[in-house]
Amino acid sequence: MHQKKIRLAIYLVVLCLAFSCTSSKDVVYFRDANQFETLVDDNTFSTKFKVDDLVSIHVSVLDPEASAPFNLYRGAQEGGMRPEQVDYLVDKNGEIDFPVIGKIKIAGLSPAETQKLLEKRLADYLVNPIINIRIKNFSVTVLGAVNRPGTYPINGEQITIMEALGFAGDINIKGRRDNVMVIRDFDGTKVYNRINLNSKEALKSPVYYLTQNDVVYVEPNKSGKTASSLDQRASIAVSIISVLITSTVVLLTRN
């Protein structure tokens, strides 16, 4: 009996090792980066507006009455409550309908470029206006073999794929770091890119910096796929056994 228990324990250890086939090097980010290696960040990335973006634009000058026509608000000021400023939706033509000056195409422009465009268009009405612009619906979605998959709102204009994975609780032990997919939408056209986070070359990838509404998908590694397959087989086996037991009980009851 003692020998049987030992054999069973050895069998379980071997089984665990067989299914835990993920190498330690496969879960290390930027593993080819050398000690004290210096990488110069030559990032020129800037967020560009897309169709369906919700954009907040506020124009101000020294005289509030002069800039008032260029800021839209909803709701009257009652009981000390301030009215809510209206945001602008980028339409299917990539345009917003701005007060007084009309349609402006901003799709494909960065917030800084849009600011310069508005300053030029407002020059006939205002002197040295201060224009604050930000995206209100900037979010990214992280799915697959991560600890907290979901959609995450982003404060600001820039986020890296590493920061997005940080929001999602990092890639779990069953996820592939060498083949992460980023699905990007360009006004209805989906573009699929892959990035290898095991390599420092990932820092140069066009998808290292994410854009609004990007989807990051981490596929399972071999151990994750094996575990999923085993779970499915176990579920099927339990279902079959349950049916057999139920049928047996019914037959015995009838007899």
N, C-alpha and C positions, 0 to 999 in steps of 0.2 A: 504494500500500500504506500509506503514511504517513497519507494522508487517511482511509483506512478505519479505522485505529486511532484517530484523533482522533474520528471520528464514533461509534465504538463506546464510547469513553470518555464522550463527551457523553451518549449514550443511557443509559449506566449511571448517571450522575449524576442525570439527569432521573427515571429509574426509582426511584432511592433517595429522591429528594425527594417523589415521588408517593406512596410508601408510608410516608414519615415525616410523616404529616399531623397529628401531635399538636402542638398549639400550646403554647408555653412556659407560658402562663397556666393551662393545664389541669393542670399538674403542681405548682402552687404551693398550699400549704396556707394557709388563712385569708387569701387575697390581698386581701380588702376591709378588713383591719384597718389602721387609720391609724397613722402614726408616733407613738410614745409614747402611744398610746391605752390607757387603763386600763379593764380589765374586772373588775368586782367578782364574785368567785366566791360566788354564793348557793346553792351546791350543798347540798342536803339529802338526797342519796342515801345509802342504807344498804342493805347486802346483806340479803336476806330468805331464810330457809330454805325449801327446796323439797322435794318428795317425792324420795326416793332420795339425798338429801344424806347424807354420812358426817360425823358431828359428834363432835368430841372435847370432853369435858366433864370437868374435874377440880375436885374440891371439897377445900378444905383449911381447917383451923383450927389453933389453937395446939397442941391435943392430937391427934396423928395418929390415935390409936386411935378417937377420936370420929367422925372423918370417913371412916374405913376402910370402913364399910358402904355408902358412897355412891360408891365408886370400884371399878369392876370390873377385875380383872386376869386374864390367862390365863398359865398356866405357873408352875411352882414356882420359887422362888429357889434356884438350884443353882450352886455354883462361883463365887459372886460375881456371877452374871448376874441382872439385875433382870427381874422378870416384865413382860410387855407389857400396857399398859392397853387395855381394850376400848373401841372407839368405838361410837357409836350411829347406827343407820340410820333415817332418817325413813321410816316406812312409807306405804302408799298412802292412809292416813287422815290423814297429816301428823303422826303421833305418834311419840314414842320411849318405850321402856319403861325408866323410870328406877328404880334400886334403891330399895327401901323404899316410895317414894311412888307408884310405878306409872306408868300412862300419862299423858303430858303432850303436848299438842298445841303444836308449835312452828312448823309450816309457816306462812309469812306473817309470822313474827316475825323481828326482827333479833337478832344475838347479844346486844346490850345489853338488848333487851326480854326475851329468854329468860333472861338473867342475873337480871333483877328478878323474873321469874316464879318461878325456882328459889329465890331468896332468900326469897320469901314462903312457898313450899311447905316449905322446910327450917327455917323459923323455930321449929317445934315440936321440932326435933331438935338444931339447932346454933345457937351464938351467933356472930353476925358472920362467917359463912363467906366465904371468898374463892373465887370461882367463875371459872375460866378456860374460855372457850368459843371454838372455832375450827372452820371447815369444813376437812375433810381432803381432799376431792376437788374443790376449786375449780380448774377449768380452762376455757380458752377455745380454740376452734378457728378458725384463719384460713386461708381457701382462696382460690383464684383467682389473679389477676395480682399475686402477691407473690413476693419472692425466696426465702423459705423457708416454704412452706405447712406447716401441721402443727397438732397439739394441744399447748398449752403449759400446764403446771401453774402455778398462781398462789399465791405466798406472801402471805398477808394477806387482807383482806376487800374490797379495792377496787382496780379497775383501769380505766383509760380506754381507749377504742378506739385512741388514738394509741400508748399503751404496748403494746397487743396487736400493732399493726402493727410496732412497733419490734422485738418478739420475732421477728416473721416477716420481718425484714430490709427492711421498708418496701414500699410499693407500687412495682412496677417501672414503667418508662416506658410499658408497654403497658396499664396499668391505669387505670380511671376513678376519680378522686377525688371526683367530684361526685355519685355515685350508689352509695355503698357500702351493701350490704344487711347487716342484722343479724337473724339468726333466733333468736328467744327462745322458750324452752319454759316454759309455766306449767302444770305438773302434767299433761302430755300434750297440751296445746293449743299449737300453734305460732303465734307472732305474728311477722309480717314487717314490719320497719321499714327505712327508707332514710335515709341521712345524707349531706349535702354537705360534704365536708371542704375544699372550696375557700373556704367561707364561714365567717366567725367565728360565725355563728349556730349552727354545729355544736356549740359549747360549751353551748348550751341544749337540745340534743336529748335526748330521754328515753333514747337508747341511747349517749350519749357515755360514760357509765359503764356498763361491762358487768357482767352477772351470771354466776353459775356456769353452765357448759355453753352459753354463747352461741356461735353460729357467725357469723363475719364473712366475708362473701363479696365479693371485689372483681372486678367483671366487666371484661373487656377493652374497650379503646377501639377506635376504627375501625381504627387501624393494627394492633392486636393481632388483631382479627377477620380483617383482610386477610391478615396473615401466616399465620394458622391455615388460611385458605382456600387460600393458595398452597402451604402445606406438604402439604395433602391432595391438591391437584391434582398436585403434583410426585410425591407417593408413588404416585398412580394412574398417572401417565405412566411412571414408572420400572417399575412392575409390567407395564404393557402392552408397553413396549419389551423387557423381559426375556423375556416370553412370545414376542414376535415373533422375537427373536434365537434363542431355544431352538428354536422351530419351524423357522426357516430352517436352523439347523445340522443338525437331524434330517433335513430334506429333502435337504440337500446330501450328508449321510453316506449316505443310502439310494441316491442316484444314483451 
